[in-house]
Amino acid sequence: MISDGKYEANLFCNIKLLRISGYSDESAVFLISFLRRFYNLESLELGSCNFKELASFESNACEDKDTIITIPNIKNLKLDVIKNIRHFWKQDSSFDHICASLVRLEVWKCDSLINLGIDLSFFENLTTLDVWKCKEMLALITSSKARSLVCLVTMRIRECEMVREVIVSEEDDTSYEIVFSELKLLELHCLQSLTSFCSGSYTLRFPSLEQVTLSQCPRMKNFCQGELTTPKVHKVQLTEIDSRGRSVDDLNATVEQLYKEQAGYQGLKHLKFSVFPELIDIWSRNPQEMLDFTVLEFLEFCDSNKLRCIFNLSMVFSLRQLRQMEIKRCGNLEQVIKEEGSSIMVEEATIHSSKIISIFPLLQSVKVKSCPNMTSFYLGSKGLECLSLVEIKVADCSNMTTFVSTFSRDEDREAIIGDEVDNAATFFSDK
Protein backbone atom coordinates (compact mmCIF):
# COMPACT_ATOMS: atom_id res chain seq x y z
CA MET A 1 0.00 0.00 0.00
CA ILE A 2 1.23 3.46 -0.87
CA SER A 3 0.08 5.21 2.28
CA ASP A 4 -0.17 8.69 3.61
CA GLY A 5 2.85 8.81 5.91
CA LYS A 6 4.01 11.61 8.17
CA TYR A 7 6.39 14.01 6.45
CA GLU A 8 7.50 17.55 6.97
CA ALA A 9 4.94 19.92 5.52
CA ASN A 10 7.22 21.50 2.91
CA LEU A 11 9.25 18.43 1.92
CA PHE A 12 7.50 17.91 -1.44
CA CYS A 13 6.17 21.40 -2.08
CA ASN A 14 8.29 22.07 -5.20
CA ILE A 15 7.66 18.78 -6.98
CA LYS A 16 5.62 19.21 -10.17
CA LEU A 17 5.91 15.72 -11.70
CA LEU A 18 5.55 12.49 -9.72
CA ARG A 19 6.05 9.06 -11.27
CA ILE A 20 5.38 5.89 -9.29
CA SER A 21 6.37 2.60 -10.92
CA GLY A 22 7.28 -1.00 -10.24
CA TYR A 23 4.66 -2.03 -7.67
CA SER A 24 4.16 -5.70 -8.58
CA ASP A 25 2.24 -6.64 -5.42
CA GLU A 26 -1.32 -7.35 -6.59
CA SER A 27 -2.70 -6.34 -3.19
CA ALA A 28 -1.17 -2.87 -3.49
CA VAL A 29 -3.57 0.06 -3.34
CA PHE A 30 -2.73 3.59 -4.39
CA LEU A 31 -4.17 6.01 -1.84
CA ILE A 32 -5.01 9.41 -3.24
CA SER A 33 -4.48 11.01 0.17
CA PHE A 34 -0.76 10.33 -0.35
CA LEU A 35 -0.71 13.30 -2.73
CA ARG A 36 -1.78 15.96 -0.25
CA ARG A 37 1.86 16.86 0.56
CA PHE A 38 2.55 17.63 -3.12
CA TYR A 39 1.03 21.10 -3.11
CA ASN A 40 2.26 22.12 -6.57
CA LEU A 41 1.99 18.78 -8.33
CA GLU A 42 0.98 19.15 -11.99
CA SER A 43 1.64 15.70 -13.49
CA LEU A 44 1.03 12.23 -12.05
CA GLU A 45 2.28 9.08 -13.80
CA LEU A 46 1.64 5.53 -12.60
CA GLY A 47 3.62 2.89 -14.50
CA SER A 48 4.09 -0.89 -14.34
CA CYS A 49 1.99 -1.33 -11.21
CA ASN A 50 -0.61 -3.93 -10.24
CA PHE A 51 -3.07 -1.57 -8.56
CA LYS A 52 -6.64 -2.81 -8.76
CA GLU A 53 -8.08 0.57 -7.89
CA LEU A 54 -7.18 4.11 -6.98
CA ALA A 55 -8.64 4.54 -3.50
CA SER A 56 -9.24 7.81 -1.72
CA PHE A 57 -8.28 6.93 1.83
CA GLU A 58 -7.65 3.86 3.91
CA SER A 59 -10.77 1.73 4.26
CA ASN A 60 -11.29 2.65 7.91
CA ALA A 61 -10.85 6.37 7.36
CA CYS A 62 -13.36 9.02 6.43
CA GLU A 63 -12.85 11.57 3.72
CA ASP A 64 -12.35 14.85 5.49
CA LYS A 65 -13.34 17.85 3.35
CA ASP A 66 -10.39 19.91 4.55
CA THR A 67 -8.03 17.06 3.64
CA ILE A 68 -9.59 16.70 0.20
CA ILE A 69 -9.09 20.40 -0.48
CA THR A 70 -5.34 20.07 0.21
CA ILE A 71 -4.97 17.42 -2.51
CA PRO A 72 -3.57 19.13 -5.63
CA ASN A 73 -5.48 19.60 -8.88
CA ILE A 74 -3.23 17.82 -11.36
CA LYS A 75 -3.20 18.78 -15.04
CA ASN A 76 -1.69 15.62 -16.54
CA LEU A 77 -2.51 12.02 -15.61
CA LYS A 78 -0.87 8.99 -17.22
CA LEU A 79 -1.61 5.34 -16.44
CA ASP A 80 0.92 3.09 -18.15
CA VAL A 81 0.85 -0.73 -17.75
CA ILE A 82 -1.63 -0.83 -14.84
CA LYS A 83 -2.80 -4.31 -15.79
CA ASN A 84 -5.27 -5.09 -13.00
CA ILE A 85 -7.26 -1.89 -12.77
CA ARG A 86 -10.87 -2.25 -13.97
CA HIS A 87 -12.19 1.12 -12.80
CA PHE A 88 -10.34 4.36 -12.26
CA TRP A 89 -12.01 5.12 -8.95
CA LYS A 90 -15.21 4.73 -7.06
CA GLN A 91 -18.07 7.10 -7.74
CA ASP A 92 -18.16 10.27 -5.63
CA SER A 93 -14.59 9.78 -4.42
CA SER A 94 -12.10 12.58 -3.88
CA PHE A 95 -10.42 11.72 -7.17
CA ASP A 96 -13.07 13.90 -8.77
CA HIS A 97 -11.50 16.88 -7.05
CA ILE A 98 -8.03 15.93 -8.28
CA CYS A 99 -9.21 15.70 -11.88
CA ALA A 100 -11.23 18.90 -11.88
CA SER A 101 -8.38 20.72 -13.65
CA LEU A 102 -7.14 17.78 -15.74
CA VAL A 103 -5.95 18.79 -19.21
CA ARG A 104 -4.31 15.60 -20.48
CA LEU A 105 -5.30 11.97 -19.84
CA GLU A 106 -3.22 9.07 -21.19
CA VAL A 107 -4.31 5.47 -20.59
CA TRP A 108 -1.79 2.97 -21.96
CA LYS A 109 -1.72 -0.81 -21.68
CA CYS A 110 -4.34 -1.11 -18.93
CA ASP A 111 -5.32 -4.65 -19.84
CA SER A 112 -8.31 -5.09 -17.52
CA LEU A 113 -9.94 -1.71 -18.08
CA ILE A 114 -13.34 -2.12 -19.76
CA ASN A 115 -14.16 1.55 -20.27
CA LEU A 116 -13.41 4.99 -18.93
CA GLY A 117 -15.99 4.49 -16.20
CA ILE A 118 -15.48 7.92 -14.73
CA ASP A 119 -17.62 10.97 -14.12
CA LEU A 120 -16.43 13.02 -17.06
CA SER A 121 -18.49 15.98 -15.91
CA PHE A 122 -15.39 16.76 -13.88
CA PHE A 123 -13.29 16.73 -17.06
CA GLU A 124 -14.54 19.93 -18.58
CA ASN A 125 -10.96 21.19 -19.03
CA LEU A 126 -9.65 18.04 -20.73
CA THR A 127 -7.98 18.82 -24.08
CA THR A 128 -6.16 15.54 -24.85
CA LEU A 129 -7.44 11.98 -24.48
CA ASP A 130 -5.05 9.19 -25.54
CA VAL A 131 -5.98 5.51 -25.12
CA TRP A 132 -3.53 2.86 -26.35
CA LYS A 133 -3.39 -0.93 -26.16
CA CYS A 134 -6.18 -1.47 -23.62
CA LYS A 135 -7.06 -4.94 -24.84
CA GLU A 136 -10.26 -5.52 -22.79
CA MET A 137 -11.82 -2.12 -23.43
CA LEU A 138 -15.17 -2.35 -25.25
CA ALA A 139 -16.08 1.35 -25.43
CA LEU A 140 -14.67 4.58 -24.10
CA ILE A 141 -17.55 6.59 -22.71
CA THR A 142 -21.32 6.77 -22.56
CA SER A 143 -23.30 9.25 -24.62
CA SER A 144 -24.18 11.41 -21.60
CA LYS A 145 -20.55 11.68 -20.49
CA ALA A 146 -19.40 12.51 -24.02
CA ARG A 147 -21.22 15.83 -23.77
CA SER A 148 -18.88 16.87 -20.95
CA LEU A 149 -15.82 16.91 -23.21
CA VAL A 150 -16.42 20.48 -24.27
CA CYS A 151 -12.72 21.45 -24.41
CA LEU A 152 -11.36 18.28 -26.00
CA VAL A 153 -8.97 19.09 -28.86
CA THR A 154 -7.24 15.74 -29.50
CA MET A 155 -8.65 12.21 -29.25
CA ARG A 156 -6.48 9.18 -30.03
CA ILE A 157 -7.61 5.58 -29.67
CA ARG A 158 -5.08 3.05 -30.88
CA GLU A 159 -4.58 -0.72 -30.88
CA CYS A 160 -7.50 -1.59 -28.61
CA GLU A 161 -8.57 -4.86 -30.17
CA MET A 162 -11.96 -5.20 -28.42
CA VAL A 163 -13.32 -1.65 -28.83
CA ARG A 164 -16.59 -1.80 -30.77
CA GLU A 165 -17.58 1.84 -30.52
CA VAL A 166 -16.20 5.00 -28.98
CA ILE A 167 -19.48 6.35 -27.60
CA VAL A 168 -21.92 3.77 -26.28
CA SER A 169 -25.64 4.59 -26.16
CA GLU A 170 -27.62 4.78 -22.94
CA GLU A 171 -31.19 3.49 -22.89
CA ASP A 172 -32.50 6.30 -20.72
CA ASP A 173 -30.65 9.07 -22.54
CA THR A 174 -33.16 11.52 -24.00
CA SER A 175 -30.62 13.91 -25.51
CA TYR A 176 -30.10 13.58 -29.24
CA GLU A 177 -27.18 15.93 -29.80
CA ILE A 178 -23.51 15.57 -28.86
CA VAL A 179 -21.20 18.44 -29.74
CA PHE A 180 -17.40 18.22 -29.70
CA SER A 181 -16.98 21.95 -30.14
CA GLU A 182 -13.16 22.12 -29.87
CA LEU A 183 -12.06 18.74 -31.24
CA LYS A 184 -9.56 19.22 -34.06
CA LEU A 185 -7.80 15.85 -34.33
CA LEU A 186 -9.37 12.39 -34.23
CA GLU A 187 -7.24 9.27 -34.69
CA LEU A 188 -8.72 5.77 -34.71
CA HIS A 189 -5.93 3.30 -35.41
CA CYS A 190 -5.79 -0.50 -35.45
CA LEU A 191 -9.21 -1.08 -33.90
CA GLN A 192 -10.08 -4.43 -35.42
CA SER A 193 -13.50 -4.75 -33.71
CA LEU A 194 -14.67 -1.17 -34.21
CA THR A 195 -17.96 -0.98 -36.13
CA SER A 196 -18.90 2.66 -35.53
CA PHE A 197 -17.82 5.79 -33.67
CA CYS A 198 -21.32 5.87 -32.19
CA SER A 199 -24.09 3.37 -32.95
CA GLY A 200 -26.86 5.47 -31.39
CA SER A 201 -29.15 7.75 -33.35
CA TYR A 202 -27.63 10.93 -31.97
CA THR A 203 -26.77 14.06 -33.88
CA LEU A 204 -22.99 14.45 -33.76
CA ARG A 205 -21.44 17.84 -34.43
CA PHE A 206 -17.72 18.48 -34.91
CA PRO A 207 -17.51 22.18 -35.87
CA SER A 208 -13.70 22.39 -35.42
CA LEU A 209 -12.60 18.93 -36.58
CA GLU A 210 -9.93 19.14 -39.29
CA GLN A 211 -7.74 16.03 -39.16
CA VAL A 212 -9.22 12.53 -39.18
CA THR A 213 -7.20 9.31 -39.35
CA LEU A 214 -9.05 6.02 -39.80
CA SER A 215 -6.43 3.33 -40.24
CA GLN A 216 -6.70 -0.44 -39.88
CA CYS A 217 -10.34 -0.42 -38.80
CA PRO A 218 -11.62 -3.08 -41.23
CA ARG A 219 -15.01 -3.62 -39.58
CA MET A 220 -16.01 0.05 -39.35
CA LYS A 221 -19.22 0.18 -41.41
CA ASN A 222 -20.18 3.79 -40.69
CA PHE A 223 -19.20 6.71 -38.51
CA CYS A 224 -22.59 7.08 -36.82
CA GLN A 225 -26.28 6.26 -37.27
CA GLY A 226 -27.64 9.77 -36.80
CA GLU A 227 -26.96 13.15 -38.37
CA LEU A 228 -23.29 14.08 -38.68
CA THR A 229 -21.78 17.55 -39.16
CA THR A 230 -18.06 17.97 -39.96
CA PRO A 231 -17.73 21.22 -41.96
CA LYS A 232 -13.91 21.39 -41.83
CA VAL A 233 -13.11 17.74 -42.67
CA HIS A 234 -11.98 17.58 -46.30
CA LYS A 235 -10.05 14.32 -46.24
CA VAL A 236 -9.51 11.14 -44.23
CA GLN A 237 -6.03 9.75 -43.73
CA LEU A 238 -5.84 5.97 -44.14
CA THR A 239 -2.43 5.67 -42.50
CA GLU A 240 -0.52 7.76 -39.98
CA ILE A 241 1.83 9.01 -42.71
CA ASP A 242 -0.80 9.33 -45.43
CA SER A 243 -0.53 12.94 -46.63
CA ARG A 244 -2.98 12.67 -49.54
CA GLY A 245 -5.74 10.68 -47.87
CA ARG A 246 -9.25 10.17 -49.22
CA SER A 247 -11.28 13.26 -50.09
CA VAL A 248 -14.44 13.78 -48.06
CA ASP A 249 -17.73 15.47 -48.84
CA ASP A 250 -19.75 13.38 -46.42
CA LEU A 251 -17.74 11.61 -43.69
CA ASN A 252 -20.38 8.96 -43.13
CA ALA A 253 -20.55 8.14 -46.84
CA THR A 254 -16.75 8.01 -47.04
CA VAL A 255 -16.52 5.54 -44.15
CA GLU A 256 -19.21 3.37 -45.76
CA GLN A 257 -17.29 3.39 -49.06
CA LEU A 258 -14.02 2.50 -47.34
CA TYR A 259 -15.77 -0.46 -45.75
CA LYS A 260 -17.04 -1.66 -49.13
CA GLU A 261 -13.52 -1.36 -50.55
CA GLN A 262 -12.13 -3.21 -47.52
CA ALA A 263 -9.59 -0.41 -47.15
CA GLY A 264 -9.30 -1.06 -43.42
CA TYR A 265 -7.10 -4.07 -44.08
CA GLN A 266 -4.46 -1.89 -45.70
CA GLY A 267 -1.41 -1.31 -43.56
CA LEU A 268 -2.02 -4.25 -41.21
CA LYS A 269 1.21 -5.25 -39.48
CA HIS A 270 -0.26 -8.16 -37.52
CA LEU A 271 -2.53 -10.48 -39.47
CA LYS A 272 -4.31 -13.26 -37.61
CA PHE A 273 -6.84 -15.41 -39.42
CA SER A 274 -8.35 -16.27 -36.03
CA VAL A 275 -9.37 -12.59 -35.88
CA PHE A 276 -10.11 -12.09 -39.59
CA PRO A 277 -11.51 -15.44 -40.84
CA GLU A 278 -13.22 -13.59 -43.69
CA LEU A 279 -9.81 -13.08 -45.31
CA ILE A 280 -9.29 -16.77 -46.04
CA ASP A 281 -11.23 -16.61 -49.32
CA ILE A 282 -9.40 -13.47 -50.40
CA TRP A 283 -6.04 -14.99 -49.49
CA SER A 284 -6.72 -18.11 -51.52
CA ARG A 285 -7.61 -15.91 -54.51
CA ASN A 286 -5.04 -13.10 -54.42
CA PRO A 287 -3.96 -11.70 -51.03
CA GLN A 288 -1.99 -8.83 -52.54
CA GLU A 289 -5.13 -7.26 -54.00
CA MET A 290 -5.88 -5.74 -50.58
CA LEU A 291 -2.97 -6.44 -48.22
CA ASP A 292 0.28 -4.50 -48.16
CA PHE A 293 2.89 -7.22 -47.83
CA THR A 294 5.68 -4.69 -47.34
CA VAL A 295 4.56 -3.83 -43.77
CA LEU A 296 3.46 -7.24 -42.43
CA GLU A 297 5.42 -8.25 -39.32
CA PHE A 298 3.36 -11.12 -37.89
CA LEU A 299 1.31 -13.75 -39.71
CA GLU A 300 -0.90 -16.38 -38.12
CA PHE A 301 -2.75 -18.95 -40.22
CA CYS A 302 -5.09 -21.26 -38.34
CA ASP A 303 -8.19 -23.46 -38.62
CA SER A 304 -8.46 -23.51 -42.40
CA ASN A 305 -8.86 -26.45 -44.75
CA LYS A 306 -9.00 -24.29 -47.88
CA LEU A 307 -5.30 -23.72 -48.45
CA ARG A 308 -2.82 -26.23 -49.83
CA CYS A 309 -0.03 -23.66 -49.78
CA ILE A 310 0.26 -20.18 -48.30
CA PHE A 311 2.72 -18.44 -50.64
CA ASN A 312 4.13 -18.97 -54.06
CA LEU A 313 7.84 -18.24 -54.26
CA SER A 314 7.45 -14.86 -55.95
CA MET A 315 5.15 -13.58 -53.18
CA VAL A 316 7.69 -13.98 -50.40
CA PHE A 317 10.02 -11.30 -51.77
CA SER A 318 7.58 -8.59 -50.66
CA LEU A 319 7.57 -9.78 -47.05
CA ARG A 320 10.73 -7.98 -46.02
CA GLN A 321 9.40 -6.92 -42.59
CA LEU A 322 8.02 -10.31 -41.54
CA ARG A 323 9.37 -11.33 -38.12
CA GLN A 324 7.16 -14.16 -36.94
CA MET A 325 5.00 -16.81 -38.60
CA GLU A 326 2.63 -19.29 -36.94
CA ILE A 327 0.65 -22.00 -38.73
CA LYS A 328 -1.87 -24.10 -36.78
CA ARG A 329 -4.55 -26.66 -37.57
CA CYS A 330 -4.59 -26.32 -41.35
CA GLY A 331 -5.74 -29.79 -42.35
CA ASN A 332 -5.08 -29.68 -46.11
CA LEU A 333 -1.92 -27.58 -46.07
CA GLU A 334 0.93 -29.37 -47.85
CA GLN A 335 3.58 -26.66 -48.11
CA VAL A 336 4.04 -23.12 -46.85
CA ILE A 337 5.94 -21.95 -49.94
CA LYS A 338 5.26 -23.43 -53.36
CA GLU A 339 7.69 -23.04 -56.23
CA GLU A 340 5.63 -21.18 -58.78
CA GLY A 341 5.29 -17.58 -59.89
CA SER A 342 7.60 -15.16 -61.68
CA SER A 343 10.78 -16.94 -62.74
CA ILE A 344 12.40 -13.54 -63.41
CA MET A 345 11.92 -12.46 -59.78
CA VAL A 346 13.28 -15.77 -58.56
CA GLU A 347 16.37 -15.54 -60.75
CA GLU A 348 17.01 -11.94 -59.66
CA ALA A 349 16.81 -13.00 -56.01
CA THR A 350 19.17 -15.93 -56.43
CA ILE A 351 22.53 -15.29 -54.81
CA HIS A 352 25.39 -15.16 -57.32
CA SER A 353 27.45 -18.34 -57.80
CA SER A 354 24.88 -20.42 -55.91
CA LYS A 355 21.35 -21.70 -56.17
CA ILE A 356 20.25 -20.21 -52.85
CA ILE A 357 17.51 -17.60 -52.55
CA SER A 358 17.57 -15.18 -49.65
CA ILE A 359 14.05 -14.55 -48.29
CA PHE A 360 12.40 -13.11 -45.17
CA PRO A 361 15.43 -11.04 -44.08
CA LEU A 362 13.92 -10.23 -40.64
CA LEU A 363 12.11 -13.52 -39.93
CA GLN A 364 13.12 -14.85 -36.51
CA SER A 365 10.54 -17.51 -35.67
CA VAL A 366 8.53 -20.17 -37.51
CA LYS A 367 6.02 -22.32 -35.62
CA VAL A 368 4.00 -25.09 -37.25
CA LYS A 369 1.48 -27.19 -35.32
CA SER A 370 -1.18 -29.78 -36.16
CA CYS A 371 -0.90 -29.76 -39.95
CA PRO A 372 -1.20 -33.50 -40.72
CA ASN A 373 -0.85 -33.24 -44.53
CA MET A 374 2.15 -30.93 -44.47
CA THR A 375 5.24 -32.57 -45.97
CA SER A 376 7.65 -29.61 -46.02
CA PHE A 377 7.95 -25.88 -45.48
CA TYR A 378 9.39 -25.56 -48.99
CA LEU A 379 10.47 -28.21 -51.46
CA GLY A 380 11.88 -26.85 -54.70
CA SER A 381 14.87 -26.60 -56.98
CA LYS A 382 16.26 -23.55 -55.20
CA GLY A 383 17.68 -23.42 -51.71
CA LEU A 384 16.54 -20.91 -49.12
CA GLU A 385 18.44 -18.57 -46.85
CA CYS A 386 16.82 -16.85 -43.84
CA LEU A 387 19.56 -14.83 -42.22
CA SER A 388 17.68 -13.81 -39.06
CA LEU A 389 15.88 -17.08 -38.31
CA VAL A 390 16.64 -18.31 -34.79
CA GLU A 391 13.69 -20.57 -33.96
CA ILE A 392 11.83 -23.34 -35.77
CA LYS A 393 9.15 -25.31 -33.90
CA VAL A 394 7.22 -28.17 -35.47
CA ALA A 395 4.64 -30.26 -33.58
CA ASP A 396 1.99 -32.80 -34.60
CA CYS A 397 2.92 -32.78 -38.29
CA SER A 398 3.18 -36.52 -38.89
CA ASN A 399 3.95 -36.34 -42.62
CA MET A 400 6.60 -33.64 -42.40
CA THR A 401 9.99 -35.22 -43.01
CA THR A 402 11.91 -32.31 -44.54
CA PHE A 403 11.70 -28.64 -43.66
CA VAL A 404 13.24 -27.43 -46.94
CA SER A 405 15.15 -29.13 -49.71
CA THR A 406 18.21 -26.90 -49.23
CA PHE A 407 18.49 -24.54 -46.30
CA SER A 408 21.23 -22.19 -45.18
CA ARG A 409 21.21 -21.55 -41.44
CA ASP A 410 23.52 -21.00 -38.50
CA GLU A 411 24.45 -24.39 -37.05
CA ASP A 412 24.22 -22.95 -33.54
CA ARG A 413 20.56 -22.14 -34.03
CA GLU A 414 18.07 -24.77 -33.10
CA ALA A 415 15.08 -26.50 -34.57
CA ILE A 416 12.52 -28.03 -32.23
CA ILE A 417 10.54 -30.97 -33.59
CA GLY A 418 7.84 -31.98 -31.16
CA ASP A 419 9.34 -31.40 -27.72
CA GLU A 420 12.93 -32.14 -28.64
CA VAL A 421 15.72 -29.93 -29.91
CA ASP A 422 16.93 -31.19 -33.28
CA ASN A 423 20.63 -30.97 -34.09
CA ALA A 424 20.56 -33.58 -36.83
CA ALA A 425 20.82 -32.81 -40.51
CA THR A 426 17.98 -35.11 -41.48
CA PHE A 427 15.33 -32.43 -40.98
CA PHE A 428 17.22 -30.26 -43.47
CA SER A 429 18.20 -32.08 -46.64
CA ASP A 430 21.27 -29.87 -46.95
CA LYS A 431 23.04 -27.20 -44.87
N, C-alpha and C positions, 0 to 999 in steps of 0.2 A: 504494500500500500504506500502510495506517495502521500504522506500526511502533512498536516499543518503543524509543523514544529514551532518551537520558540526561538526566534531570532531577534537580533537587534533591529529596531524599527527602520533604520536607514540602510541596512546592509545591502538590499537589492534595489534601492530606489532609482539607480541610473540605468538599470538593465532595460533595453528596449526589445530584444529578441531572446526568447527562451526556447531551447530545443531539448526535449526529453526523449531518449531513445534506449533501446536494448533491454526493456523489461520483458523477459520471457516467461515469468511466472503468470500462469493463467488465472490465478486468484487475485492478481494485482488490480487495484482500483485507483483511478486517478481522481483525487479530490480537488474540486474547483477551489475550495477555500485555501488551498496551498498558494494560490496566486495573489492573495491579498497583500503580501509584502512587496509585490512588484508594482509599485505605484504607477510607473511610467511605461509599463509593458505595452508594446504595440503589436508584436508578432509572436504567436505561439505555434510551435511545430511539435507534433508527436510522431515519432518514427520507430518502426520495428518493435512494437509493443503488443502484448496480448491482452490489453484492457478489454473487458466485456462491456463496460459502460463508463461514462464520465459522470461521476456522482458529485453532488453539491457538497455535502458534509458527511461526516461519519454517521453510520446508521442510527446511533443513539443520540445524535445531536440535533438541535433545532436550528433552522435557518434564521439567524438574527438579522433584521433589516439593516442595522448599522454595519454589520459585518459584510453583508452583500454589497452595500454602497462602496465599501473600501476596495472591492475587487475591481481591477482595471477593465476598461472598455477596450478590448483589443481590436485592431484593424485588420489583421491578417491571421487566418487560421489554416493550418495544413495538417491533415491526417495522412500519414504515409506508412503503409504496411501495418495497419491495425487490424489484424486478421479476424479477431473474434467479436468485434463490436457489431451489434445488430441495430442499435439505435444510438443516436448521438447523446441524448439525455432524456430524462423523464420530463413529462409535461409539467409546466409551471415551476420548473427548477430555476435556480439562480443563474444558470447558464444563459438564460434569456437576457439577463442584464449584461453579461459579458459580451454578447453578440449584438447588442443594440447599435454599436458603431462599426460593425464588421463591414469591410470593403471588399476583401478578397477571401474566398473559400476554395481550398483545394482538397479533394478527397481522392487519394491514390491507393490502389491495391488494398482496399478494405473488403476482403473476400466475403464476409458474412453479412454485409450491409445490404438490405433489401431495397430501401429507398431513403431519401432524405427526409425521414420522419420527424421533421422539426417545425416549430411554429415560425414560418417565414415572415409573419407579420412583424417580427423583430428585425428583419433583414432589409429594411427599407433603404439602407445605404449601400447595399451590396452592388458592386460594379462588375466583379469577375467571379464566375462559377466554373470550376474545372474539375471534371470527374473522369478518372482514368483507371481502367483495369479493375473495376469492381464486379467480379464475375457472377455474383448472386443477385445483383440489382435488377429489378424488373421494370421500374419506372422511377423517375426522379421525384416528382412532386404532384400533388393533387391540383385540380383546376382552381380551387379557391385560394390555395397558397401561391399559385403562379401569379395572381393579381397583385401580390405584395412586392414583386420584383420590379419596382417602378424605376429604379436607377441602374438596372443591370445593363452593362455595355457589351460584355463578352461572355458567351456561353460555349464551353467545349465539353463534349461527351465522347470519349474515345475508348475503344477496345473493351466494351462492356458486353459480353457475349449474350447475356440473357435479357437485356433491355428491349422491351417491346414497344414502348412509347415513352415520350419525355413527360408529357402531362397526362395523367390518368383522370378519367371522369369520376365525378361523385354523384351518386344517385339523387341526393337531396339538394344538389346545387341548382339554384334557380337563375343564376346569372349566365348570360349567353355571350358575354364579350370579355375577352382577355387582351389587354393592351401592354405590349413591351415597348414603352415609349422611347427608351434610350438605347435599346439593343442595336448594336452596329455589326457585330460579328457573331455568326453561328457556325459551329463546326461539329458535324456528326460524322465520326470516322470509325470504321471497322465495327459496326453494330450489326452483327449477322442475324439477329432476331427482330430488329426494328421493323415494324410495319407502318408506323405513322408517327408524326410528331405529336399529334393529339387525335384520338379516335372519336372524341365527343363532337357534338354538333354545335360547337361554340364559334363565335366570330373571333378570329385572331387578327390583331392589327400590329404591324411592325413598321411604324412610320419612319424610323431611322435606320433600319437594317440595310446594309450595303454589301457585305461580304458573306456569302453562304458557301460552305464546303460540305458536300454530301458524297463521301467516298467509302466504298466497300460496305454499302448497305443494300445487299441484293434483294431483300424481302420488303423493302419500303415501297408500298403500292401508291401511297399518296401522302401529301403533307398534312392535310387535315380533312375532316368531313364537312365542316361548316364554311362560312365565308372567310376568305383570306385576303388581306391587304398588305402588299409589300411594294410601295411606290418607288423605292430606290434600288431594288434588286434588279439588275440587268443581266446577270449571268450567274451560273452555278459552277463552282469548281468541282471537278470529279476526282482530283487528287490534291494533296497538300501543295504540290509545286506546279499545279496546272494554272498557267497564266491566262490561257485563252478561255477555257471553260465552255459551257453550253449557254447560249443566249436564252434569256427568259422574258416572256411577255406575261405569262401566267405561271407562277411558281408551282401551283398544284398540277397544272397540265404538264409542266416540264417533268416533275417527279413521276407522274403516271407514264410518260413516254420513256423515261429512263428505265422504269421497271419493265416495260414491254421489250425494250432493247437489251435487257439483262446487263445494263452497264455497271451495276453494282458489283459484279464479279471482277471487273477490271482492277488491277492493282493488288489483288489478293496476294499476300506473302505466305499465309498459312492456309493450305487447302486440305480440308478433311471431308471425305465422302460420308462419314458418319454424321456430319453437320449439314452437308449439302448433297443428299442422295439424288436430288433432281439432276445433278450434273453428270451422272453416269451415262445417260443416253447421249449427251453432248460430247462427252469425252470419247465414247466409242465411235462417234461420227467424225469430229474434227475439233479437238480441244482448243486449238490455237485460234479458232474463230472468235472466241470471247475471252480467253485467258491470256494474260501477259506472262509468258514463260520467263522473261528476263528478270522478274522480281521475285519469283517463287523461292521460298527458303525452306518450307516444310511441306511434305506431301504425305498424306495418309490415304491408302486405298483399303477398303474393308467391306465385307459382306456383299460381294457382288459376284454373280455367276455369268455376267454378260461379257467379260473381257477375257480374251485368250492371251493378249499381251498388253502392256501399258504404253510403251513407246515403240516407234520405229527408230532406227539408228540416227536418222537425220534430225529427229525432234530433240534429241538430248543435247545438241550443241547450243540450244537457246537457254538451257537451264544452268547458267553460269553462277547463279547465287544459291542453288540448292545445297542445303546443309544436312538435312535429315530426311530419310524415307522409311516409311513403315507400310507393310503389306500384310493384311490379316484376313483370313477366312474368305478367300477368293477361290471358289471351288473349281472353276474351269481354267484358271490362269495357268499357262504353260511356261511362259517366259516373261521377264520384265521388259527386256529390250529385244526387239526382233530386227534382224538384218534385212531391212528394206527401206526404200526412200531414195533420196537424191545421191547418186553415186559420186557426183561432182563434189558435194559437201563432204562426203566421207573421205574422198581422196585428198581434199585440201586439209582435212584435219589429221591425216595420217602423218605421224612423225617421220622425218626424213631418215632414210637408210634402215627403216624397220617397218613392220606391219602392225604397229601398235597405235591405237587411237587414244588420245587424251580427252577424257570427258569429265563432267562434274568436278570442276577444279576446287570447289569448296566443300564437297560432300564429305561428311565425317562419319556418318552412321547409316547402316542399312539393316533393317530388321524385317524378317520374313517369318510368318507364323500361320500354321494351319492352311496350307495351300497344297492339297493332296496331289494335284495333277502337275504341279510345277516340277520341271526337270532341270532347269538351269536359270540363272539370272540373265545370262546372255550366252548364246552358242552360235558363233559365226566365224567367218574367215579371217576377221581382224581381231587383234588382241586389244584389250582395254587397259588404260592407265587412269587411276584415280589417286592423284597425288596427296590429297588430304584425308583419305579414308583411314580411320583408326579402329572402327568397330563393325563387325559383321555378325549378326545373330540369326540363326536359322533353327526353327523348332517345328515339329509335327509336319514335315514336308517329306513324306515317305519315298517319293519318286525322285527327289533331287539328289543327284549323284555328283554333279559338277556345277560349281558356281559360274565360272566362265571358261571358255575354251583356252584362252591365253590371258593371263592377268598379271600386271606389274604392280607389286606392292612391297612395302617394307617388311622384311622378314620378322622384325621385332613386333609388328602389329599382329593382333590376334583375331582369329575367327572362332566363333562359338557356335557349335552345332549341337542342338539340344541343350544339355546342361554342361557340356564339356568344352574346354578350350582345345581347339584344333591347331596343331603345329605340323600336321602332315601335309604333304604335297598333293595327296589324292583328291582333295576337295577342289584344288586348282590344277587343271591339266598341265599348266606350265607356269613358271615364275620367271 
